[in-house]
């Protein structure tokens, strides 16, 4: 089990993305190709299976978080490509570990403050112990009291992979 919960994209946001994405483009479902197998579906955090009905859409996670919290990310707002199921996923089963944490993969771990502004970040090559490597990066990020959330993105395509938020005080 991970110390930082990773949640799929909010179902209400996914429902909107299935109509029009955050770039204003209509959703265009298609059958997943073999070379897309294993890519992460952000609606349910499961891997794409060949032939599965999916869509590649633009998603602006910081913009959506800012709208919900009243923050104003200004120029730090960005969008990137994500895969979602073309139709409702049904019940979501939480992941045992961090998604797409393949040793050797390059990830950006970007920090944001409560105003929605970038508060730093780092490049992370996922180590053999992926969970320990990611949690060390998150611990480092949340050592800064101004950091409210962290976005993990794939370096190669800029895809938003997942978000973790500051843990609740115990």
N, C-alpha and C positions, 0 to 999 in steps of 0.2 A: 504494500500500500504506500502511496506517496503522501508526503507532508503538505504538498500544495495541490489542492483539488483542481482538476482540469475539467471544465464543463463544455459541452457542445454549445454551439451558437443557440441563442434563445429561439425556441420554436416559433414565436411570433415573427422574429426577424427572418427566419428561414421561409416562413409562409410568404412574406413580402418578396423575398429574393426569388421565389418560384414564379413570380409575376414579372417583376422588373428589378434588376440589380442596382447596386449603389452608384453605378455609372449611368443609370437611366436606360440601360439596354434591356430588351425583353429577354426573358429566360428561354433558352433553346435546348430542350432535353435531347439526349441521344444515347445510344447504347455504348457502354464503355468498351474501349479497345483493349487488346491484350497488354499493350505497353503502359496502360494506365492502372493496371492491377497493382494493388498495394498502396496506391495514393490514398491520402486521408480524406474521408468525407467529414466535413465540419459540422454537419447536422447531427451526427450520431457518434462521431469519433471511431468509426469502423473503417476497415480498408475497402477500397473499390474492388469489386469482382468483375471479371470480364463479362460483357453482355448485360450487365446491370444498367438500368435506366438512370442516368445521372445528368447533371448540368454543371458547366463551368461558368461561374458568375463572378462579378466584381463585388468585393465586400469591403466596407470601411468600418472596421471594428472600433477604432477610437471615436469616430463620429457618432456611432450608435451609443457607445458608453457615455460620451459627452452629453448627448441629448437626454439620456436617462438621469444624469447627475447634475446637469446645469453647468458643466465645464465648457470651456471654449478653447479647443486645441489650436485654433487659428491655422497658421501655415503648416502645423505638424499633422494635420488631418491627411491621411493617405488611404488609398484603397489598393487591393490586390486580388489576384485570382484565387478562388477556392472551388472545390468540388462539393456539391450537395446531391442528395437523392432528388430525383425529379418529382417524386411523390412522397407522402408522409412515411416516415421511417417506422412508426409504431413506438414501442417501448424502447427506451435507451438504457443500455447496461453500462454502468461506469467502468472505465478501464482500470486494470490492475496497476499499470505503470503509466509513464508518459508516452503519448503517441509519437509515432515516427522518430523515435530516439535511437536511431541506428548508429552504432559505433562508427566513427569516421565522418559522419554527416556534419556539414557546416551549418550552424544556426546563428542568427542574430538574436540577442536577448536584449530587448529595448525597454527601458524604464520610462514611466510617465508619472508626473506628479498629479495632484488632485485638480489642477487647472487644465490638465490635458496636454501639458508641454513635455517635451522630451527632457528627461532628467539623467541622461547617460545611457550607456549600453555597452555591449561587448560582443565580440565574435567568439563563438564557442564551437570547438570541434568536439563532438560527442565522444566521450571516452568509453573504454570497455565497460565500465560500470556506469551506464547511462543515467540511472536514477541518481546516484551520488553526484555525478558531474552537474546535472541540471539543478539538483537541490543546492549544491554549493553556489551556483550562479544566482539562484533565487535568494539564498541567504545573503549573499553579497549585495544584491539589489535592495533587499528590504532592510539591510543595515542602515541605509539612508532613510531617516524618518519622513522625508518628503515624498518618497516613492509610494504611489498608491496601487499601481498595477504594472505588470510586465507582459509584453507581447513577445512570443517566440515566432520567428519567421524563418523560412527556408532561404538560404543565401542564393541559391541558383536561380530561382524564379521570383523571389520576393513574396511568395505565398505566405499569408497569415496561417500559422499552424494552430496555435492556441494561446490562451491568456491565463495568467494566474494573478490573483489579487492578494493584497496584504492579508496575512492571516489575522483572524479576530484575536484580540488580547485574551489571554487565559487567566 
